[in-house]
């Protein structure tokens, strides 16, 4: 009854060709699918409906992987870029790693790897596609690359040239891009390489993904056993399974054998268990219904320990890293602490820190928008998913106040001082880029705010209008800017 808990991603670029591949390879030829996954820092931004991109996208990709059929001639691998280095570190534009080889289809292993991927760095799309060619070079049969990204190339690579090289080597590159409110800049960078569709909410993303990948889910019997103090119970409780993407709920009915049962399509779910002896329902996220599992779960409703949590400081600036002290926790690998707005569900994870000991202190990055927040202790459950067993008192993060100053005119190639104000969070930086450049793009000179105030930048060699920007690490967003002219 142990099942993998909740898997993760970014923005979805999915080839229509994958549809034909999944449905025909079992009868025609081997098919090799390589997912190239974006783990850039912009995945910490929100969708228009307030849901974080990383949470919505991980749900959607988990749904997709859960519904793939079991086929002996289907091979699925995973390459991730941007997961190891922040965008301002040396080597960030070569941060691309094959984490799951294209050899067989290990559903659980693939989901586990996606789940543990945390957004951090830059967006070297062209470089990753060049490496993807080597990942698939020796594979026999049909070869498909599935690009998953939340924006455009940020490392100066030539995406069109990379795709042309793949095509020249016989790779099929037929991409359908489903973007989280893609900018005009991002759309232009992919123009001619596929069909574009913009999703502004998790619901729209799920609908668009359903149109892009026609993997029809099959129904499977799901059973749930509830226990209290180790003894099965059949009274005083209700069980619903909610589709983690669509949000629709199905009630499991009590069967004659004492289990709660329903037939559900393969996919990604959360269990919501009402308990007459609990003040609030128990919610367990990241439960997968798949074609190759018994889909049986067991949940213990006995009284749980309560972990004490305290945060420092209690008035942090949005986007800062805070300390969370905890005590009275069960020990075990897989437990973690996260800090999120009080309004989001218990199954939403942003930045998180491992908390395997009974007590300790961890550092956690908070969201980049001012909000009422709380720290939560997640206990890893043996049947999969996590349960909240401790919350800190609510506290409010403060709005970010930032400014930059620079001369109105600067000589090309000259060094100039930039006084600034801002949160000075880890990995925040200042840069000078052409007006209209996408947030987070490091086209020109840049320097970390940690290097001093005022700091120095070097003007580009090409005259024209530019902006000096203060870039917040969380989401790689511009929080202050000033226009300068390079002459």
Secondary structure, 3 states (H helix, E strand, C coil): CCCCCCCCCCCEECCCHHHHHHHHCCCCCCEEEEEEEECEHHHHCECCCCCEHHHHHHHHHHHHHHHCCCCCCEEEEEEEECCCCCCCCCCHHHCEEEEECCCCCCHHHHHHHHHHCCCCECCCHHHHHHHHHHHHCCCCCEEEEEEECCCCCCCCCCHHHHHHHHHHCCCECCEEEEEECCCHHHHHHHCCCEEEEEECCHHHHHHHHHHHCCCCCCEEEEEEEEEECCEECCCCEEEEEEECCCCCEEEEEECCCCCEEEEEECEEEEEEEEECCCCCCEEEEEEEECCCCCCEEEEECCCCCCCEEEEECCCCECCCEEEEEEECCCCCCCCEEEEEECCCCCCCCCCEEECCCCCEEEEEECCCCCCEEEEEEEEECCCCCEEEEEECCCEECECCCCEECCCCEECCCCEEEECEECCCCCCCEEEEEECCCCCCCCCCCEEEHHHCCCEEEECCCCCEEEEEEEEECHHHEEEEEEEEEEC
